[in-house]
Amino acid sequence: MMKNLTLVIGFLFASSAMVTAQAECTTTEPPDGLKPIAAFSIYQSNFKNKDYSMALKFGKWILCSKPKEIEGFPGFELARQLDRFTTIYQEIAKGETDPGVKASYLDSALMVFDTKLELYSDDKDQVYKTHQQKGRFFLENNSIITDAVAKAYAEFQIMFDQNPKKTTTTARGYYVDNLLRNYVNKGETQKAQEIINEASKYATGALVEKLNDYQKDLFESPEDVIAYYKPILEEEPQNVEALKALEGAYEDQDNQSELTMVRRKLHEIQPTFDSAKALAETEKSNARYGEAIKLYKEALKMAKDKTQKKQINLNIAEAYINQGDIKTADDFADAAIKIDPNYGQAYINKARIYAQAVTNCTSDRKLEAQDRMVYWLVIDYLNMAKAKDPSVANTVNSQLGNYEAVTPTGEDKFLRLDNLENGQKVKIDGSVAPCYAWINKTTTVR
């Protein structure tokens, strides 16, 4: 058994030594006494014809001498030829059946990568390109090279550190995707988060979704997000990424005090339509309607399209209703309808405003038949809502019965409302009661 083992070791050593010699330089001169231009011409021809063994024979001197130029060939580029030698060694390796010989040729290719990195250490583009090539080389040969995948990711990380924008946008995010998958699978949360934070500045399209998915994988709960980002925010109070992450976590926790603080800081640093709207909604949920109205009005100024504008106008109307200023609320509901005449929710809000007017007007007295007339106007706007926007029909139908039940009765119309008849037009204004003067709308007796 010992004899067999010795033979195997001896064979492997011989194979390794034989091929490692392929990478060693015994001469810097072209073979067979050829002039450099002639040897280069033969080397190039063999490379193009994919006769890589012959290309190596006639081109090895280039790898060894590393000439900056070849007389008679003005387009010579050493960097390009070094790239060819990595291809040569890799392609020769593919044709070998002996694992030891195959591995040695791949080692020679890796030596060329290292040579190129050393020669062009001051050329950022060449350094970046070489690390990219080397990383792909490891992946392509991962069945032969030990820890090849880990070595590839190390090359991708160097690329990202050198040029995060280029690494993020190259190959539709291929390199960033691989880096993140590696770090997430290994549980290296901090490294993955650093990649996400930087790549998010440049990511577009499907890569944005991938980054979001990776972000979700990093944290299992809002508490994890807070534990990670709070120290960052303490160190960097203006860190927008940290503030946005904490905003989501506090919202998930329904922690209104912290959420308000974070949203105020975000809006102070980077005021946008979204930040003004989000902070306004936080203030509204905390019943600080005056503050909410101010912020909604800021958002309205920054709104970019009709959808945003109509929604913000309606949000302002609702805040004024909650504040008790139904007349101003009515103006903003009208503004929303002016932007979109088919905005069903705005008509529902106007119905709510006129119903609230009845409540306000009768707060210190009994509900009279004249007050009940206002509910006809409420019903008008509810019916308009579902006629203009069928999507709100269920909401309207759930409310109609409540208001129909409190409209004037037949007795009210005959005895107390000067014998009003169905279909007759009546005006809801100061003639009904002084507190309705601002409404000044016409409705139909029914």
C-alpha positions as a printed NumPy array, in Angstrom:
array([[  0.   ,   0.   ,   0.   ],
       [  2.833,   2.368,   0.873],
       [  4.414,   1.622,  -2.479],
       [  1.222,   2.523,  -4.34 ],
       [  0.863,   5.732,  -2.326],
       [  4.437,   6.695,  -3.14 ],
       [  3.795,   6.138,  -6.831],
       [  0.656,   8.289,  -6.753],
       [  2.412,  11.112,  -4.92 ],
       [  5.319,  10.9  ,  -7.306],
       [  3.026,  11.013, -10.342],
       [  1.095,  14.024,  -9.025],
       [  4.325,  15.84 ,  -8.203],
       [  5.68 ,  15.177, -11.662],
       [  2.477,  16.332, -13.352],
       [  2.319,  19.466, -11.242],
       [  5.95 ,  20.297, -11.828],
       [  5.588,  19.68 , -15.562],
       [  2.72 ,  22.114, -16.006],
       [  3.795,  24.693, -13.455],
       [  6.781,  25.009, -15.706],
       [  4.373,  26.257, -18.352],
       [  4.09 ,  29.455, -16.331],
       [  7.839,  29.731, -15.689],
       [  9.951,  31.852, -18.008],
       [ 13.093,  30.222, -19.371],
       [ 13.595,  32.812, -22.106],
       [ 12.352,  36.201, -23.122],
       [ 13.228,  35.683, -26.776],
       [ 10.944,  34.362, -29.533],
       [ 11.363,  30.64 , -30.291],
       [ 13.27 ,  29.143, -33.218],
       [ 15.321,  32.32 , -33.718],
       [ 12.297,  34.169, -35.099],
       [ 12.104,  37.923, -35.085],
       [  9.5  ,  39.343, -32.641],
       [  7.115,  40.464, -35.401],
       [  7.23 ,  37.015, -37.05 ],
       [  6.713,  35.122, -33.791],
       [  3.881,  37.483, -32.859],
       [  2.238,  36.942, -36.225],
       [  2.35 ,  33.143, -35.83 ],
       [  1.089,  33.424, -32.232],
       [ -1.836,  35.603, -33.311],
       [ -2.776,  33.309, -36.175],
       [ -2.813,  30.26 , -33.916],
       [ -4.826,  32.065, -31.267],
       [ -7.484,  33.092, -33.791],
       [ -7.583,  29.504, -35.114],
       [ -7.967,  28.255, -31.516],
       [ -4.775,  26.229, -31.664],
       [ -3.904,  27.278, -28.141],
       [ -0.908,  24.993, -27.621],
       [  0.852,  26.45 , -30.673],
       [ -0.205,  29.958, -29.641],
       [  1.465,  29.345, -26.281],
       [  4.648,  28.034, -27.942],
       [  5.073,  31.091, -30.155],
       [  3.73 ,  33.654, -27.684],
       [  5.224,  32.6  , -24.347],
       [  8.122,  35.011, -24.794],
       [  5.598,  37.898, -24.769],
       [  4.303,  36.766, -21.394],
       [  7.874,  36.505, -20.117],
       [  9.357,  39.72 , -21.548],
       [  6.182,  41.868, -21.286],
       [  7.129,  44.21 , -24.157],
       [  5.349,  47.537, -24.345],
       [  5.589,  47.465, -28.133],
       [  6.598,  45.219, -31.017],
       [  8.443,  46.785, -33.899],
       [  6.403,  46.634, -37.072],
       [  3.103,  46.203, -35.224],
       [  1.853,  49.657, -34.114],
       [ -1.397,  48.336, -32.586],
       [  0.27 ,  46.115, -29.981],
       [ -1.332,  46.245, -26.513],
       [  0.257,  44.195, -23.752],
       [ -2.914,  44.23 , -21.595],
       [ -4.891,  42.635, -24.416],
       [ -2.264,  39.926, -24.879],
       [ -2.264,  39.13 , -21.156],
       [ -6.02 ,  38.646, -21.383],
       [ -5.391,  36.233, -24.255],
       [ -2.963,  34.195, -22.161],
       [ -5.59 ,  33.637, -19.462],
       [ -7.826,  32.328, -22.248],
       [ -5.01 ,  30.168, -23.651],
       [ -4.257,  28.49 , -20.32 ],
       [ -7.938,  27.991, -19.559],
       [ -8.697,  26.472, -22.958],
       [ -5.701,  24.125, -22.809],
       [ -6.872,  23.036, -19.346],
       [-10.265,  22.078, -20.779],
       [ -8.571,  19.594, -23.096],
       [ -6.648,  17.861, -20.29 ],
       [ -8.031,  14.751, -18.594],
       [ -5.516,  14.607, -15.754],
       [ -6.926,  16.691, -12.837],
       [ -3.444,  17.669, -11.69 ],
       [ -2.392,  18.896, -15.133],
       [ -5.71 ,  20.684, -15.609],
       [ -5.327,  22.456, -12.24 ],
       [ -1.765,  23.519, -13.049],
       [ -2.807,  25.186, -16.285],
       [ -5.509,  27.058, -14.381],
       [ -2.87 ,  28.121, -11.835],
       [ -0.872,  29.544, -14.73 ],
       [ -3.906,  31.555, -15.822],
       [ -4.25 ,  32.925, -12.284],
       [ -0.586,  33.925, -12.344],
       [ -1.298,  35.947, -15.486],
       [ -4.177,  37.746, -13.761],
       [ -1.844,  38.636, -10.878],
       [  0.843,  39.788, -13.295],
       [ -1.615,  42.079, -15.007],
       [ -2.813,  43.528, -11.684],
       [  0.79 ,  44.271, -10.742],
       [  1.709,  45.826, -14.086],
       [ -1.394,  48.023, -14.27 ],
       [ -1.839,  48.859, -10.595],
       [ -2.123,  52.567, -11.464],
       [ -4.76 ,  52.016, -14.159],
       [ -8.158,  51.874, -12.404],
       [ -9.999,  50.647, -15.475],
       [ -7.593,  47.763, -16.05 ],
       [ -7.59 ,  46.844, -12.354],
       [-11.393,  46.802, -12.277],
       [-11.614,  44.78 , -15.496],
       [ -9.051,  42.24 , -14.281],
       [-10.825,  41.615, -10.974],
       [-14.041,  41.179, -12.969],
       [-12.356,  38.654, -15.299],
       [-10.723,  36.855, -12.401],
       [-14.027,  36.548, -10.526],
       [-15.769,  35.078, -13.559],
       [-12.776,  32.755, -14.077],
       [-13.2  ,  31.331, -10.552],
       [-16.902,  30.679, -11.139],
       [-16.303,  29.044, -14.512],
       [-13.769,  26.682, -12.939],
       [-15.311,  26.131,  -9.539],
       [-15.325,  22.336,  -9.95 ],
       [-11.537,  22.319, -10.107],
       [-10.276,  25.271,  -8.053],
       [-10.563,  24.954,  -4.279],
       [-12.987,  27.468,  -2.713],
       [-13.496,  28.999,  -6.143],
       [-16.919,  30.469,  -5.37 ],
       [-15.663,  32.219,  -2.236],
       [-12.689,  33.534,  -4.211],
       [-15.024,  34.808,  -6.95 ],
       [-17.116,  36.711,  -4.406],
       [-13.924,  38.235,  -2.993],
       [-13.139,  39.554,  -6.493],
       [-16.687,  40.922,  -6.856],
       [-16.327,  42.686,  -3.506],
       [-13.1  ,  44.33 ,  -4.677],
       [-14.969,  45.498,  -7.797],
       [-17.768,  46.934,  -5.683],
       [-15.369,  48.697,  -3.31 ],
       [-13.519,  50.223,  -6.266],
       [-16.578,  51.339,  -8.241],
       [-19.986,  50.656,  -6.598],
       [-21.949,  52.417,  -9.317],
       [-20.397,  50.458, -12.171],
       [-20.659,  47.154, -10.288],
       [-24.335,  47.805,  -9.511],
       [-25.309,  48.727, -13.049],
       [-23.152,  46.192, -14.929],
       [-24.844,  43.013, -16.22 ],
       [-28.212,  44.03 , -14.737],
       [-26.916,  43.804, -11.198],
       [-25.352,  40.337, -11.598],
       [-22.39 ,  41.077,  -9.326],
       [-24.379,  42.797,  -6.594],
       [-26.959,  40.003,  -6.666],
       [-24.239,  37.369,  -6.181],
       [-22.554,  39.321,  -3.403],
       [-25.796,  39.792,  -1.501],
       [-26.877,  36.179,  -1.87 ],
       [-23.503,  35.124,  -0.483],
       [-23.639,  37.454,   2.518],
       [-27.292,  36.721,   3.318],
       [-26.742,  32.961,   3.14 ],
       [-23.717,  33.27 ,   5.426],
       [-25.596,  35.507,   7.858],
       [-23.165,  38.396,   7.37 ],
       [-25.837,  41.036,   7.927],
       [-23.607,  44.069,   8.228],
       [-21.767,  43.407,   4.957],
       [-25.04 ,  42.74 ,   3.141],
       [-26.534,  45.937,   4.528],
       [-23.544,  47.978,   3.396],
       [-23.98 ,  46.613,  -0.14 ],
       [-27.729,  47.367,  -0.117],
       [-27.24 ,  50.902,   1.176],
       [-24.689,  51.764,  -1.5  ],
       [-26.246,  49.838,  -4.404],
       [-29.652,  51.427,  -3.725],
       [-28.231,  54.74 ,  -4.923],
       [-27.731,  53.365,  -8.434],
       [-30.134,  50.428,  -8.824],
       [-32.982,  50.579, -11.327],
       [-35.732,  48.273, -12.566],
       [-35.78 ,  44.677, -11.349],
       [-32.649,  45.172,  -9.235],
       [-34.564,  47.584,  -6.98 ],
       [-37.042,  44.799,  -6.201],
       [-34.204,  42.368,  -5.543],
       [-32.578,  44.788,  -3.119],
       [-35.894,  45.197,  -1.315],
       [-36.249,  41.421,  -1.06 ],
       [-32.744,  41.079,   0.338],
       [-33.468,  43.846,   2.809],
       [-36.503,  41.926,   4.074],
       [-34.365,  38.806,   4.443],
       [-31.9  ,  40.632,   6.682],
       [-34.428,  41.579,   9.337],
       [-37.006,  39.27 ,  10.856],
       [-38.802,  41.942,  12.868],
       [-39.106,  45.732,  13.32 ],
       [-36.975,  45.302,  16.442],
       [-34.122,  43.976,  14.26 ],
       [-34.381,  47.045,  12.02 ],
       [-34.357,  49.403,  14.998],
       [-31.438,  47.615,  16.65 ],
       [-29.398,  47.953,  13.458],
       [-30.273,  51.48 ,  12.378],
       [-30.64 ,  53.356,  15.666],
       [-26.89 ,  53.353,  16.42 ],
       [-26.229,  54.472,  12.838],
       [-28.617,  57.388,  13.279],
       [-26.961,  58.355,  16.555],
       [-23.628,  58.521,  14.719],
       [-25.103,  60.179,  11.604],
       [-28.262,  62.181,  12.49 ],
       [-28.702,  63.197,   8.821],
       [-28.574,  59.624,   7.46 ],
       [-31.663,  59.422,   5.225],
       [-31.354,  55.657,   4.676],
       [-31.423,  55.018,   8.413],
       [-34.351,  57.386,   8.933],
       [-36.406,  55.708,   6.204],
       [-35.689,  52.251,   7.604],
       [-36.674,  53.373,  11.101],
       [-39.805,  55.009,   9.713],
       [-40.976,  51.653,   8.376],
       [-40.092,  49.831,  11.606],
       [-41.894,  52.314,  13.872],
       [-44.903,  52.238,  11.561],
       [-44.993,  48.437,  11.849],
       [-44.858,  48.772,  15.627],
       [-47.513,  51.526,  15.607],
       [-45.082,  53.553,  17.729],
       [-46.587,  56.956,  16.969],
       [-44.235,  59.075,  19.084],
       [-41.062,  57.676,  17.485],
       [-42.691,  57.613,  14.049],
       [-43.577,  61.291,  14.31 ],
       [-40.054,  62.203,  15.389],
       [-38.479,  60.278,  12.493],
       [-40.884,  61.71 ,   9.924],
       [-40.267,  65.251,  11.15 ],
       [-36.527,  64.725,  10.822],
       [-36.91 ,  63.255,   7.323],
       [-39.074,  66.162,   6.244],
       [-36.616,  68.645,   7.713],
       [-33.67 ,  67.089,   5.851],
       [-35.355,  66.17 ,   2.589],
       [-38.815,  67.75 ,   2.186],
       [-40.821,  65.963,  -0.496],
       [-44.446,  65.342,  -1.35 ],
       [-44.227,  61.913,   0.295],
       [-42.552,  63.168,   3.464],
       [-45.067,  66.   ,   3.899],
       [-47.995,  63.633,   3.303],
       [-46.634,  60.95 ,   5.649],
       [-45.998,  63.445,   8.431],
       [-49.434,  65.013,   7.913],
       [-51.069,  61.605,   8.284],
       [-49.117,  60.972,  11.47 ],
       [-50.284,  64.302,  12.902],
       [-53.865,  63.526,  11.847],
       [-53.759,  60.128,  13.572],
       [-52.612,  61.92 ,  16.729],
       [-55.587,  64.352,  16.418],
       [-53.271,  67.322,  15.764],
       [-55.403,  68.517,  12.897],
       [-53.941,  72.018,  12.651],
       [-50.441,  70.609,  12.126],
       [-51.831,  68.029,   9.695],
       [-53.488,  70.77 ,   7.62 ],
       [-50.237,  72.754,   7.38 ],
       [-48.342,  69.714,   6.189],
       [-51.046,  68.634,   3.738],
       [-50.913,  72.124,   2.245],
       [-47.125,  71.747,   1.864],
       [-47.728,  68.433,   0.09 ],
       [-50.321,  70.089,  -2.151],
       [-47.702,  72.566,  -3.354],
       [-45.368,  69.692,  -4.24 ],
       [-48.025,  67.459,  -5.827],
       [-47.044,  66.486,  -9.37 ],
       [-50.265,  65.173, -10.885],
       [-54.044,  65.385, -10.657],
       [-54.372,  62.21 ,  -8.618],
       [-52.076,  63.533,  -5.899],
       [-53.755,  66.928,  -5.943],
       [-57.321,  65.64 ,  -5.635],
       [-56.368,  63.232,  -2.837],
       [-54.545,  65.902,  -0.853],
       [-57.436,  68.354,  -1.259],
       [-59.742,  65.709,   0.178],
       [-57.312,  64.957,   3.012],
       [-57.344,  68.645,   3.891],
       [-61.159,  68.641,   3.781],
       [-61.265,  65.694,   6.214],
       [-58.832,  67.406,   8.58 ],
       [-60.994,  70.539,   8.582],
       [-64.073,  68.411,   9.294],
       [-62.3  ,  66.874,  12.279],
       [-61.259,  70.347,  13.379],
       [-64.879,  71.498,  13.19 ],
       [-64.442,  73.948,  10.297],
       [-66.936,  72.377,   7.894],
       [-67.312,  75.473,   5.704],
       [-63.583,  75.424,   4.797],
       [-63.777,  71.646,   4.482],
       [-66.516,  72.114,   1.866],
       [-64.247,  74.398,  -0.171],
       [-61.486,  71.772,  -0.32 ],
       [-63.944,  68.997,  -1.21 ],
       [-65.129,  71.23 ,  -4.073],
       [-61.498,  71.687,  -5.143],
       [-61.073,  67.906,  -5.334],
       [-64.237,  67.594,  -7.457],
       [-63.05 ,  70.377,  -9.736],
       [-59.885,  68.366, -10.427],
       [-61.843,  65.133, -10.962],
       [-65.64 ,  65.469, -11.412],
       [-65.941,  61.671, -11.055],
       [-64.185,  61.47 ,  -7.684],
       [-66.818,  59.576,  -5.717],
       [-65.178,  59.922,  -2.311],
       [-65.28 ,  63.712,  -2.588],
       [-69.088,  63.63 ,  -3.   ],
       [-69.332,  61.339,   0.028],
       [-67.301,  63.862,   2.002],
       [-69.617,  66.682,   0.97 ],
       [-72.588,  64.585,   2.174],
       [-70.753,  64.109,   5.462],
       [-70.118,  67.867,   5.697],
       [-73.826,  68.74 ,   5.278],
       [-74.843,  66.06 ,   7.767],
       [-72.358,  67.575,  10.217],
       [-73.936,  70.972,   9.564],
       [-77.236,  69.619,  10.937],
       [-75.45 ,  68.307,  14.02 ],
       [-73.731,  71.656,  14.564],
       [-76.902,  73.695,  14.073],
       [-78.938,  71.612,  16.511],
       [-76.295,  71.185,  19.189],
       [-78.239,  73.407,  21.606],
       [-81.8  ,  72.832,  20.424],
       [-84.236,  70.21 ,  19.223],
       [-84.037,  68.849,  15.637],
       [-86.852,  70.524,  13.67 ],
       [-88.538,  69.691,  10.346],
       [-86.547,  72.496,   8.66 ],
       [-83.287,  70.87 ,   9.792],
       [-84.401,  67.522,   8.372],
       [-84.614,  69.142,   4.914],
       [-80.809,  69.279,   4.852],
       [-80.72 ,  65.482,   4.755],
       [-82.279,  65.625,   1.271],
       [-79.11 ,  67.459,   0.207],
       [-76.99 ,  64.81 ,   1.956],
       [-78.833,  62.111,  -0.023],
       [-78.313,  64.107,  -3.261],
       [-74.538,  63.978,  -2.823],
       [-74.501,  60.319,  -1.837],
       [-76.457,  59.461,  -4.978],
       [-74.094,  61.618,  -7.051],
       [-71.139,  59.736,  -5.559],
       [-72.254,  56.312,  -6.776],
       [-73.554,  57.685, -10.083],
       [-70.172,  59.293, -10.817],
       [-68.056,  56.509,  -9.34 ],
       [-69.565,  53.004,  -9.124],
       [-66.617,  51.833,  -7.007],
       [-68.104,  53.64 ,  -3.982],
       [-71.624,  52.209,  -4.43 ],
       [-71.351,  49.82 ,  -1.462],
       [-70.191,  52.609,   0.837],
       [-73.051,  54.859,  -0.313],
       [-75.701,  52.156,  -0.004],
       [-74.628,  51.422,   3.569],
       [-75.257,  55.09 ,   4.48 ],
       [-78.367,  55.997,   2.484],
       [-80.87 ,  54.236,   4.745],
       [-79.633,  56.108,   7.811],
       [-80.269,  59.502,   6.196],
       [-83.515,  58.564,   4.468],
       [-84.92 ,  57.629,   7.885],
       [-84.458,  61.164,   9.228],
       [-85.765,  63.229,   6.282],
       [-89.066,  65.149,   6.763],
       [-92.125,  62.942,   7.084],
       [-95.309,  63.47 ,   5.095],
       [-96.777,  65.193,   8.127],
       [-93.733,  67.446,   8.359],
       [-94.067,  68.467,   4.712],
       [-97.805,  69.214,   5.045],
       [-98.012,  70.83 ,   8.48 ],
       [-94.601,  72.275,   9.219],
       [-93.02 ,  72.971,   5.828],
       [-95.801,  74.896,   4.083],
       [-97.227,  71.833,   2.316],
       [-94.13 ,  70.947,   0.317],
       [-94.709,  68.493,  -2.531],
       [-92.444,  65.767,  -3.87 ],
       [-90.307,  66.976,  -6.764],
       [-90.443,  70.573,  -5.596],
       [-87.102,  72.433,  -5.415],
       [-86.047,  74.004,  -2.118],
       [-82.937,  75.92 ,  -1.161],
       [-80.806,  75.098,   1.842],
       [-79.613,  78.502,   3.012],
       [-80.273,  81.122,   5.681],
       [-84.021,  80.868,   5.058],
       [-83.977,  77.385,   6.614],
       [-81.935,  78.584,   9.6  ],
       [-79.176,  81.194,   9.859],
       [-76.538,  78.505,  10.515],
       [-77.166,  77.035,   7.04 ],
       [-76.644,  80.294,   5.147],
       [-73.143,  79.293,   3.941],
       [-74.447,  76.12 ,   2.242],
       [-76.655,  77.892,  -0.349],
       [-77.485,  74.724,  -2.3  ],
       [-80.765,  73.569,  -3.921],
       [-82.281,  70.135,  -3.278],
       [-85.438,  68.224,  -4.204],
       [-88.371,  67.344,  -1.946],
       [-88.994,  63.595,  -1.86 ]])
